[in-house]
Amino acid sequence: MGTITAKHLKQRTGEVMKRVRSGERLTVTYRGRPVAVITPSSLEEDSKSEGLRDVKHVWRGIEAALRETEPQFQGWREATEWVRKRI
């Protein structure tokens, strides 16, 4: 595993990305201390995201659930008063 400074990462991002794409794993240091590790994306991680549903589809489900429920408060003022009484 290689080591690079945060300054080097900022100044030579393209070069660093080429190293990572080629399979190298890099530790980023800031003031001599390790703060992050940059690793190539694995095929296993990529396949996990394939199982996620489309945001639009999920949002439609949220909106449908909201339409089916009754609001607890008539407006934001009523909700604010309720919260203030609980504090």
Backbone as numpy.savetxt, mean C-alpha at the origin, in Angstrom:
# Nx Ny Nz CAx CAy CAz Cx Cy Cz
23.77 -10.41 -1.10 22.91 -9.24 -1.10 23.81 -8.01 -1.10
23.49 -7.06 -1.99 24.25 -5.83 -2.07 23.71 -4.76 -1.14
24.49 -3.72 -0.96 24.09 -2.61 -0.11 24.27 -1.31 -0.88
23.28 -0.43 -0.77 23.37 0.89 -1.39 22.89 1.93 -0.38
23.33 3.16 -0.57 22.87 4.24 0.31 21.59 4.84 -0.25
20.84 5.50 0.61 19.62 6.17 0.17 19.95 7.23 -0.88
21.08 7.90 -0.71 21.50 8.93 -1.67 21.76 8.30 -3.04
22.45 7.15 -3.04 22.73 6.45 -4.30 21.42 6.03 -4.97
20.47 5.54 -4.18 19.17 5.15 -4.72 18.48 6.34 -5.37
18.53 7.49 -4.71 17.88 8.69 -5.25 18.55 9.14 -6.55
19.88 9.11 -6.57 20.61 9.62 -7.73 20.66 8.64 -8.90
20.56 7.35 -8.62 20.72 6.34 -9.68 19.62 5.29 -9.63
18.38 5.76 -9.57 17.24 4.85 -9.45 17.19 3.85 -10.61
17.40 4.33 -11.81 17.35 3.44 -12.98 18.37 2.32 -12.89
19.58 2.65 -12.50 20.64 1.65 -12.35 20.27 0.63 -11.27
19.73 1.12 -10.16 19.32 0.23 -9.07 18.22 -0.71 -9.54
17.25 -0.18 -10.28 16.15 -1.01 -10.76 16.65 -2.10 -11.71
17.64 -1.79 -12.53 18.21 -2.80 -13.42 18.82 -3.94 -12.60
19.52 -3.57 -11.53 20.14 -4.59 -10.67 19.07 -5.48 -10.03
18.01 -4.86 -9.56 16.93 -5.62 -8.92 16.23 -6.51 -9.94
15.96 -5.97 -11.13 15.31 -6.77 -12.18 16.15 -7.98 -12.57
17.46 -7.83 -12.44 18.33 -8.97 -12.79 18.38 -10.01 -11.68
17.66 -9.75 -10.57 17.57 -10.74 -9.50 18.33 -10.38 -8.23
19.03 -9.26 -8.25 19.81 -8.88 -7.07 18.91 -8.31 -5.97
19.26 -8.63 -4.76 18.54 -8.12 -3.59 19.42 -7.06 -2.94
18.86 -5.86 -2.67 19.67 -4.76 -2.16 19.14 -4.24 -0.82
20.07 -3.96 0.09 19.73 -3.32 1.35 20.02 -1.83 1.20
19.05 -1.00 1.55 19.22 0.45 1.48 19.59 0.94 2.87
20.67 1.74 2.93 21.09 2.28 4.22 20.90 3.79 4.25
20.64 4.31 5.44 20.54 5.75 5.65 21.39 6.07 6.87
22.40 6.89 6.66 23.36 7.22 7.73 23.98 5.97 8.33
24.27 5.02 7.45 24.97 3.81 7.88 24.10 2.71 8.45
22.82 2.97 8.58 21.93 1.95 9.16 20.97 1.41 8.09
20.73 0.11 8.08 19.78 -0.45 7.11 18.36 0.03 7.40
17.67 0.49 6.36 16.30 0.98 6.52 15.30 0.26 5.63
15.78 -0.41 4.58 14.86 -1.09 3.66 15.62 -2.15 2.88
14.84 -3.07 2.34 15.39 -4.09 1.45 14.57 -4.06 0.17
15.25 -3.96 -0.95 14.58 -3.99 -2.25 14.84 -5.36 -2.86
13.76 -6.06 -3.16 13.88 -7.41 -3.72 13.08 -7.50 -5.01
13.50 -8.39 -5.89 12.72 -8.59 -7.11 11.35 -9.18 -6.76
10.36 -8.80 -7.51 9.02 -9.34 -7.31 9.04 -10.80 -7.73
8.47 -11.66 -6.89 8.45 -13.08 -7.24 7.18 -13.42 -7.99
7.23 -14.48 -8.74 6.05 -14.92 -9.47 4.93 -15.30 -8.51
5.29 -15.81 -7.33 4.30 -16.19 -6.33 3.52 -14.96 -5.86
4.23 -13.86 -5.60 3.56 -12.63 -5.18 2.66 -12.10 -6.29
3.16 -12.16 -7.54 2.36 -11.68 -8.67 1.08 -12.48 -8.82
1.15 -13.79 -8.59 -0.05 -14.62 -8.76 -1.07 -14.35 -7.66
-0.62 -13.90 -6.48 -1.55 -13.57 -5.40 -2.45 -12.41 -5.82
-1.89 -11.42 -6.49 -2.69 -10.27 -6.89 -3.68 -10.63 -7.99
-3.45 -11.71 -8.72 -4.38 -12.12 -9.77 -5.72 -12.54 -9.20
-5.75 -13.01 -7.95 -6.98 -13.46 -7.33 -7.83 -12.32 -6.78
-7.32 -11.11 -6.82 -8.08 -9.97 -6.29 -9.16 -9.56 -7.26
-10.28 -9.10 -6.70 -11.38 -8.65 -7.55 -11.14 -7.22 -8.02
-11.77 -6.86 -9.11 -11.68 -5.53 -9.68 -12.28 -4.51 -8.71
-11.64 -3.37 -8.57 -12.10 -2.33 -7.65 -13.53 -1.90 -7.95
-13.86 -1.74 -9.22 -15.22 -1.31 -9.58 -16.26 -2.32 -9.10
-15.94 -3.60 -9.25 -16.85 -4.66 -8.81 -17.04 -4.61 -7.30
-15.95 -4.46 -6.58 -16.01 -4.40 -5.11 -16.80 -3.18 -4.67
-16.54 -2.03 -5.31 -17.23 -0.80 -4.93 -18.74 -0.91 -5.16
-19.14 -1.57 -6.24 -20.58 -1.78 -6.48 -21.21 -2.56 -5.34
-20.49 -3.55 -4.83 -20.98 -4.33 -3.70 -21.12 -3.49 -2.44
-20.17 -2.60 -2.21 -20.23 -1.71 -1.05 -21.43 -0.78 -1.17
-21.61 -0.20 -2.35 -22.74 0.71 -2.55 -24.07 -0.01 -2.37
-24.17 -1.24 -2.86 -25.41 -2.01 -2.70 -25.69 -2.27 -1.23
-24.66 -2.62 -0.47 -24.84 -2.86 0.97 -25.28 -1.59 1.69
-24.73 -0.47 1.30 -25.11 0.81 1.92 -26.57 1.16 1.61
-27.02 0.87 0.40 -28.41 1.16 0.03 -29.39 0.31 0.84
-28.97 -0.88 1.23 -29.84 -1.80 1.95 -29.90 -1.51 3.45
-29.05 -0.64 3.95 -29.03 -0.35 5.38 -29.63 1.02 5.66
-30.16 1.18 6.86 -30.71 2.46 7.29 -29.61 3.27 7.96
-29.52 4.56 7.66 -28.51 5.37 8.33 -28.85 5.54 9.81
-27.83 5.55 10.64 -28.03 5.72 12.08 -28.37 7.16 12.41
-27.88 8.10 11.61 -28.08 9.53 11.88 -28.71 10.20 10.67
-29.42 11.29 10.92 -30.07 12.03 9.83 -29.06 12.88 9.06
-28.01 13.29 9.71 -27.00 14.12 9.04 -25.73 14.17 9.86
-24.75 14.92 9.36 -23.46 14.98 10.03 -23.54 15.68 11.37
-24.44 16.66 11.52 -24.56 17.36 12.80 -25.03 16.42 13.90
-26.02 15.61 13.58 -26.53 14.65 14.55 -25.43 13.65 14.94
-24.67 13.20 13.97 -23.57 12.27 14.23 -22.50 12.93 15.10
-22.20 14.19 14.82 -21.21 14.92 15.61 -21.66 15.07 17.05
-22.92 15.42 17.26 -23.45 15.55 18.62 -23.36 14.22 19.37
-23.69 13.15 18.70 -23.64 11.83 19.32 -22.21 11.49 19.77
-21.24 11.79 18.90 -19.85 11.51 19.23 -19.40 12.37 20.41
-19.76 13.63 20.41 -19.34 14.53 21.50 -19.91 14.10 22.84
-21.10 13.55 22.87 -21.69 13.08 24.12 -20.94 11.88 24.67
-20.33 11.12 23.79 -19.63 9.90 24.20 -18.23 10.19 24.72
-17.70 11.35 24.41 -16.31 11.66 24.80 -16.26 12.10 26.24
